[in-house]
């Protein structure tokens, strides 16, 4: 029997945000500029693991942070070199 655990998206987002020296409000604004209705509060809940993320918002966050799905889903290190 396998137990599936959620991907550590929240922690990854927090790490990406801090590495860019962005605030939660700045990230939320950037996501909104890409067409999402995500608020800062919603983003904060996702970071803390208390909120769910829509696939469309995950796609936008991938663009905003200029990263890959593998990094966002914790399948690849944030510091890995691209192939």
OpenMM code with the backbone's topology and positions (N, CA, C; nanometers):
from openmm import Vec3, app, unit

residues = "UNK UNK UNK UNK UNK UNK UNK UNK UNK UNK UNK UNK UNK UNK UNK UNK UNK UNK UNK UNK UNK UNK UNK UNK UNK UNK UNK UNK UNK UNK UNK UNK UNK UNK UNK UNK UNK UNK UNK UNK UNK UNK UNK UNK UNK UNK UNK UNK UNK UNK UNK UNK UNK UNK UNK UNK UNK UNK UNK UNK UNK UNK UNK UNK UNK UNK UNK UNK UNK UNK UNK UNK UNK UNK UNK UNK UNK UNK UNK UNK UNK UNK UNK".split()
positions = [
    Vec3(0.0843, -0.1183, 0.0000),
    Vec3(0.0000, 0.0000, 0.0000),
    Vec3(0.0881, 0.1236, 0.0000),
    Vec3(0.0576, 0.2161, -0.0871),
    Vec3(0.1334, 0.3395, -0.0963),
    Vec3(0.0534, 0.4542, -0.0362),
    Vec3(0.1206, 0.5398, 0.0360),
    Vec3(0.0583, 0.6601, 0.0893),
    Vec3(0.1098, 0.7768, 0.0070),
    Vec3(0.0194, 0.8487, -0.0538),
    Vec3(0.0583, 0.9629, -0.1350),
    Vec3(0.0604, 1.0883, -0.0484),
    Vec3(0.1676, 1.1597, -0.0555),
    Vec3(0.1796, 1.2856, 0.0165),
    Vec3(0.1724, 1.4002, -0.0826),
    Vec3(0.1161, 1.5095, -0.0388),
    Vec3(0.1108, 1.6272, -0.1249),
    Vec3(0.2522, 1.6775, -0.1504),
    Vec3(0.2706, 1.7363, -0.2656),
    Vec3(0.3995, 1.7967, -0.2991),
    Vec3(0.4213, 1.9174, -0.2084),
    Vec3(0.5457, 1.9456, -0.1727),
    Vec3(0.5757, 2.0582, -0.0828),
    Vec3(0.5726, 2.1930, -0.1548),
    Vec3(0.4642, 2.2188, -0.2257),
    Vec3(0.4548, 2.3401, -0.3072),
    Vec3(0.4694, 2.4654, -0.2224),
    Vec3(0.4044, 2.4681, -0.1081),
    Vec3(0.4085, 2.5874, -0.0230),
    Vec3(0.5494, 2.6246, 0.0188),
    Vec3(0.6246, 2.5264, 0.0659),
    Vec3(0.7620, 2.5536, 0.1080),
    Vec3(0.8475, 2.5952, -0.0105),
    Vec3(0.8244, 2.5322, -0.1241),
    Vec3(0.8992, 2.5687, -0.2445),
    Vec3(0.8685, 2.7127, -0.2850),
    Vec3(0.7409, 2.7507, -0.2810),
    Vec3(0.7036, 2.8883, -0.3150),
    Vec3(0.7692, 2.9872, -0.2194),
    Vec3(0.7683, 2.9545, -0.0919),
    Vec3(0.8293, 3.0426, 0.0082),
    Vec3(0.9793, 3.0583, -0.0189),
    Vec3(1.0461, 2.9491, -0.0520),
    Vec3(1.1893, 2.9539, -0.0820),
    Vec3(1.2161, 3.0365, -0.2074),
    Vec3(1.1370, 3.0149, -0.3120),
    Vec3(1.1534, 3.0928, -0.4353),
    Vec3(1.1297, 3.2413, -0.4098),
    Vec3(1.0251, 3.2710, -0.3357),
    Vec3(0.9908, 3.4099, -0.3061),
    Vec3(1.1043, 3.4789, -0.2300),
    Vec3(1.1552, 3.4120, -0.1282),
    Vec3(1.2623, 3.4717, -0.0476),
    Vec3(1.3918, 3.4852, -0.1273),
    Vec3(1.4189, 3.3903, -0.2167),
    Vec3(1.5405, 3.3984, -0.2970),
    Vec3(1.5375, 3.5180, -0.3920),
    Vec3(1.4169, 3.5597, -0.4314),
    Vec3(1.4022, 3.6762, -0.5186),
    Vec3(1.3794, 3.8046, -0.4392),
    Vec3(1.3703, 3.7888, -0.3040),
    Vec3(1.3470, 3.9034, -0.2153),
    Vec3(1.2137, 3.9727, -0.2470),
    Vec3(1.1131, 3.8908, -0.2775),
    Vec3(0.9796, 3.9401, -0.3062),
    Vec3(0.8916, 3.9237, -0.1827),
    Vec3(0.7906, 4.0068, -0.1709),
    Vec3(0.6910, 3.9914, -0.0655),
    Vec3(0.5760, 3.9055, -0.1188),
    Vec3(0.4930, 3.8569, -0.0272),
    Vec3(0.3742, 3.7837, -0.0693),
    Vec3(0.2838, 3.8729, -0.1528),
    Vec3(0.2730, 3.9982, -0.1156),
    Vec3(0.1891, 4.0917, -0.1915),
    Vec3(0.2404, 4.1084, -0.3337),
    Vec3(0.3721, 4.1167, -0.3499),
    Vec3(0.4301, 4.1318, -0.4832),
    Vec3(0.3995, 4.0091, -0.5684),
    Vec3(0.4141, 3.8900, -0.5101),
    Vec3(0.3842, 3.7675, -0.5843),
    Vec3(0.2374, 3.7662, -0.6259),
    Vec3(0.1490, 3.8005, -0.5325),
    Vec3(0.0061, 3.8013, -0.5641),
    Vec3(-0.0253, 3.8985, -0.6771),
    Vec3(0.0362, 4.0146, -0.6756),
    Vec3(0.0145, 4.1125, -0.7830),
    Vec3(0.0629, 4.0570, -0.9162),
    Vec3(0.1801, 3.9936, -0.9167),
    Vec3(0.2339, 3.9367, -1.0399),
    Vec3(0.1402, 3.8281, -1.0949),
    Vec3(0.0876, 3.7456, -1.0059),
    Vec3(-0.0056, 3.6399, -1.0466),
    Vec3(-0.1333, 3.7020, -1.1035),
    Vec3(-0.1811, 3.8079, -1.0397),
    Vec3(-0.3009, 3.8762, -1.0883),
    Vec3(-0.2778, 3.9385, -1.2256),
    Vec3(-0.1592, 3.9909, -1.2478),
    Vec3(-0.1264, 4.0499, -1.3781),
    Vec3(-0.1269, 3.9450, -1.4893),
    Vec3(-0.1125, 3.8179, -1.4508),
    Vec3(-0.1181, 3.7075, -1.5477),
    Vec3(-0.2594, 3.6507, -1.5614),
    Vec3(-0.3587, 3.7142, -1.4956),
    Vec3(-0.4970, 3.6752, -1.5154),
    Vec3(-0.5626, 3.5982, -1.4021),
    Vec3(-0.4936, 3.5765, -1.2927),
    Vec3(-0.5522, 3.5054, -1.1788),
    Vec3(-0.6252, 3.6035, -1.0868),
    Vec3(-0.7135, 3.5487, -1.0042),
    Vec3(-0.7789, 3.6311, -0.9028),
    Vec3(-0.7218, 3.6004, -0.7633),
    Vec3(-0.6066, 3.5337, -0.7574),
    Vec3(-0.5462, 3.4959, -0.6303),
    Vec3(-0.5109, 3.6202, -0.5481),
    Vec3(-0.5532, 3.6192, -0.4231),
    Vec3(-0.5207, 3.7290, -0.3314),
    Vec3(-0.3929, 3.6970, -0.2542),
    Vec3(-0.3412, 3.7960, -0.1836),
    Vec3(-0.2244, 3.7724, -0.0996),
    Vec3(-0.2575, 3.6715, 0.0084),
    Vec3(-0.3774, 3.6798, 0.0635),
    Vec3(-0.4196, 3.5866, 0.1681),
    Vec3(-0.4229, 3.4433, 0.1161),
    Vec3(-0.4758, 3.4248, -0.0015),
    Vec3(-0.4798, 3.2916, -0.0622),
    Vec3(-0.3386, 3.2401, -0.0857),
    Vec3(-0.2517, 3.3258, -0.1376),
    Vec3(-0.1131, 3.2864, -0.1605),
    Vec3(-0.0473, 3.2467, -0.0279),
    Vec3(-0.0703, 3.3239, 0.0777),
    Vec3(-0.0119, 3.2948, 0.2088),
    Vec3(-0.0605, 3.1593, 0.2603),
    Vec3(-0.1886, 3.1285, 0.2395),
    Vec3(-0.2420, 2.9995, 0.2825),
    Vec3(-0.1770, 2.8846, 0.2066),
    Vec3(-0.1519, 2.9030, 0.0778),
    Vec3(-0.0844, 2.8007, -0.0022),
    Vec3(0.0575, 2.7809, 0.0503),
    Vec3(0.1277, 2.8899, 0.0784),
    Vec3(0.2636, 2.8810, 0.1320),
    Vec3(0.2673, 2.8032, 0.2631),
    Vec3(0.1674, 2.8244, 0.3471),
    Vec3(0.1626, 2.7596, 0.4795),
    Vec3(0.1069, 2.6177, 0.4737),
    Vec3(0.0616, 2.5754, 0.3571),
    Vec3(0.0042, 2.4428, 0.3446),
    Vec3(-0.1399, 2.4346, 0.3909),
    Vec3(-0.2045, 2.5491, 0.4070),
    Vec3(-0.3426, 2.5530, 0.4538),
    Vec3(-0.4427, 2.5732, 0.3412),
    Vec3(-0.3938, 2.5985, 0.2212),
    Vec3(-0.4830, 2.6236, 0.1081),
    Vec3(-0.4451, 2.5386, -0.0116),
    Vec3(-0.5412, 2.5126, -0.0943),
    Vec3(-0.5180, 2.4381, -0.2178),
    Vec3(-0.4830, 2.5350, -0.3302),
    Vec3(-0.4192, 2.4814, -0.4320),
    Vec3(-0.3813, 2.5644, -0.5462),
    Vec3(-0.4482, 2.5095, -0.6712),
    Vec3(-0.5034, 2.5992, -0.7505),
    Vec3(-0.5641, 2.5602, -0.8776),
    Vec3(-0.4521, 2.5352, -0.9791),
    Vec3(-0.4778, 2.4440, -1.0704),
    Vec3(-0.3800, 2.4131, -1.1747),
    Vec3(-0.3448, 2.5383, -1.2555),
    Vec3(-0.4429, 2.6221, -1.2815),
    Vec3(-0.4171, 2.7439, -1.3592),
    Vec3(-0.3237, 2.8385, -1.2826),
    Vec3(-0.3389, 2.8452, -1.1500),
    Vec3(-0.2504, 2.9295, -1.0701),
    Vec3(-0.1098, 2.8697, -1.0613),
    Vec3(-0.1009, 2.7374, -1.0578),
    Vec3(0.0302, 2.6721, -1.0579),
    Vec3(0.1049, 2.7056, -1.1872),
    Vec3(0.0320, 2.7046, -1.2971),
    Vec3(0.0921, 2.7391, -1.4270),
    Vec3(0.1422, 2.8832, -1.4257),
    Vec3(0.0634, 2.9729, -1.3705),
    Vec3(0.1031, 3.1134, -1.3637),
    Vec3(0.2239, 3.1317, -1.2714),
    Vec3(0.2236, 3.0647, -1.1561),
    Vec3(0.3375, 3.0755, -1.0645),
    Vec3(0.4654, 3.0224, -1.1280),
    Vec3(0.4528, 2.9187, -1.2092),
    Vec3(0.5686, 2.8667, -1.2839),
    Vec3(0.6266, 2.9773, -1.3719),
    Vec3(0.5396, 3.0541, -1.4368),
    Vec3(0.5838, 3.1630, -1.5231),
    Vec3(0.6416, 3.2780, -1.4411),
    Vec3(0.5732, 3.3148, -1.3344),
    Vec3(0.6175, 3.4273, -1.2516),
    Vec3(0.7560, 3.4004, -1.1928),
    Vec3(0.7757, 3.2790, -1.1413),
    Vec3(0.9046, 3.2449, -1.0804),
    Vec3(1.0074, 3.1947, -1.1810),
    Vec3(0.9662, 3.1832, -1.3086),
    Vec3(1.0557, 3.1355, -1.4145),
    Vec3(1.1244, 3.0058, -1.3727),
    Vec3(1.0416, 2.9073, -1.3391),
    Vec3(1.0928, 2.7789, -1.2941),
    Vec3(1.0170, 2.6674, -1.3637),
    Vec3(1.0416, 2.5442, -1.3235),
    Vec3(0.9770, 2.4287, -1.3852),
    Vec3(0.8735, 2.3690, -1.2915),
    Vec3(0.7862, 2.2869, -1.3483),
    Vec3(0.6897, 2.2157, -1.2647),
    Vec3(0.7620, 2.1214, -1.1700),
    Vec3(0.8721, 2.0622, -1.2166),
    Vec3(0.9479, 1.9695, -1.1328),
    Vec3(0.9979, 2.0378, -1.0062),
    Vec3(1.0438, 2.1620, -1.0200),
    Vec3(1.0882, 2.2377, -0.9027),
    Vec3(0.9690, 2.2701, -0.8139),
    Vec3(0.8606, 2.3201, -0.8712),
    Vec3(0.7432, 2.3567, -0.7917),
    Vec3(0.6861, 2.2377, -0.7159),
    Vec3(0.6913, 2.1202, -0.7766),
    Vec3(0.6354, 2.0006, -0.7137),
    Vec3(0.7354, 1.9285, -0.6242),
    Vec3(0.8554, 1.9825, -0.6107),
    Vec3(0.9547, 1.9241, -0.5226),
    Vec3(1.0223, 1.8019, -0.5792),
    Vec3(1.0101, 1.7801, -0.7099),
    Vec3(1.0716, 1.6641, -0.7732),
    Vec3(1.2144, 1.6931, -0.8176),
    Vec3(1.2514, 1.8185, -0.8148),
    Vec3(1.3843, 1.8618, -0.8582),
    Vec3(1.4292, 1.9722, -0.7644),
    Vec3(1.5579, 1.9734, -0.7348),
    Vec3(1.6128, 2.0729, -0.6454),
    Vec3(1.6018, 2.2133, -0.7062),
    Vec3(1.5857, 2.3120, -0.6202),
    Vec3(1.5818, 2.4501, -0.6666),
    Vec3(1.7143, 2.4930, -0.7278),
    Vec3(1.8203, 2.4257, -0.6903),
    Vec3(1.9532, 2.4659, -0.7344),
    Vec3(2.0110, 2.3745, -0.8407),
    Vec3(1.9277, 2.2878, -0.8994),
    Vec3(1.9732, 2.1979, -1.0050),
    Vec3(2.0004, 2.2753, -1.1324),
    Vec3(2.0979, 2.2293, -1.2037),
    Vec3(2.1280, 2.2896, -1.3336),
    Vec3(2.0331, 2.2307, -1.4372),
    Vec3(1.9757, 2.3121, -1.5232),
    Vec3(1.8875, 2.2584, -1.6279),
    Vec3(1.9657, 2.1741, -1.7267),
    Vec3(1.8996, 2.0714, -1.7815),
    Vec3(1.9653, 1.9832, -1.8802),
    Vec3(1.9609, 2.0438, -2.0179),
] * unit.nanometer
topology = app.Topology()
chain = topology.addChain("A")
for resn in residues:
    res = topology.addResidue(resn, chain)
    for name in ("N", "CA", "C"):
        topology.addAtom(name, app.Element.getBySymbol(name[0]), res)
